[in-house]
Amino acid sequence: MYRRKFIQNIALLALISPFIKLNASTNKRIVVVGAGIVGTSIAYELSNLGIKTILIDKYKAGSGTSNSSFNWINATYPKKPYSYNYLAQLGIKAFKDIQNELNYDIQWNGSLEWVNSKKSQKELIDEVKKLMQYQTFTKHKIINYKKANILENKLDFRNNINIVYSEEDGVIETNEFIRLLIDRIHFNGSKVLEECEFESIKYTNNTISSIITSKGEIAADQIVFACGIDTNKILNKKLLKSPEPGIIIKSKPYKKIINKIIYGPGIHLYQQNDGRVIIGEQGLLEKNDTNKFLDYPSQFDSKSMQNKYVNKIINVGKTFFNDIKSLDIDEVKIGWRPIPLDEKPIIGRLNYDKNIYIATMHSGITLGPIVGKLVAKELTQNKELSILDSFRPGRFL
């Protein structure tokens, strides 16, 4: 049944063509607040359908969480239950479609994951086996260190016989991707306003008529909030946990040494086509230091603290990736992840005002294009798609 449903949903997405415009009588004016990958994907799909769309962001487009992300496209075991994982599977398919639309290169290299402790390793394998019992799932294999070394001969897998190989995972350069979407939004006749901060909603006869921003008033019939970690503040509702920080390091170009996305003990990394190695940490930030951060900065406020964590990450990484010591560090960022209260995406209209729509989630990179397609369909056809039923904001409100 679910395989049939998966095929049906793929067919549904194929019908949402970027070249099919809505009836000319459609006069909806939609403002999307937040120009990360989710908000930009929604605005892109709406503009493809001929909707008068304005995308705004209080900073530069893509400068928030999307700019400090590991950029990993996947439908791996942490995305659970099945409804969530299934949406991520559709997300991979949507990325493969949109890369053709945009003529954009995505590295579909797959990923390797393992841990060192026997207890954690058993838990990892158990979780992956549960994933592989879903009605549909992306290609996964459990391989040993000998096969892993054929794929990655610069890594030390320490004779591990249970390494998870997720074959369909990919990575993107998110800022470049967002800029391509924005170019298409402009081409379609819609607008993108950067450094334009949302302030309030204006109602006329109890119906949304416009929004007030730092750059003035913008006419609107519907509003989509895809504003990540700002969701609680803007809506004055408790929908997200406190944002979780993560450090992202980018090296200068280096000789080709990494082929896959590597989720090793303590850190994760991959190498871009231009030779830069992207490194993310897994829970290395100390709580005392995290508590010092105010207003969720994208960079450390002191060189000494930055160096402390860069050295910490390098020391963890060199236990299985010796070349990490030779990398020339070019950029260090702090990314703040928006985490819904139950860790599942929040997608849908507010019960008390159907003209306000929310789209916020932790897995914005994986889900951006599929959420863009589905949200655009719901907004323009005034319907609710069953595939999003598990993610409605009403579960919190």
Secondary structure, 3 states (H helix, E strand, C coil): CHHHHHHHHHHHHHHCCCCCCCCCCCCCEEEEECCCHHHHHHHHHHHHCCCEEEEECCCCCCCCHHHHCCCEECCCCCCCCHHHHHHHHHHHHHHHHHHHHHCCCCECCCEEECCCCHHHHHHHHHHHHHHCCCCCCCCEEEECHHHHHHHCCCCCCCCCCCEEEECCCEECCHHHHHHHHHHHHHHCCCEEECCCCEEEEEEECCEEEEEEECCEEEECCEEEECCHHHHHHHHCCCCECCCEEEEEEEECCCCCCCCCEEECCCEEEEECCCCCEEEEECCCCCHHHHCCCCCCCCCCCCHHHHHHHHHHHHHHHCCCCHHHHHCCEEEEEEEEECCECCCCCEEEEECCEEEEEEEECCCHHHHHHHHHHHHHHHHHHCCCCHHHHHHCHHHCC
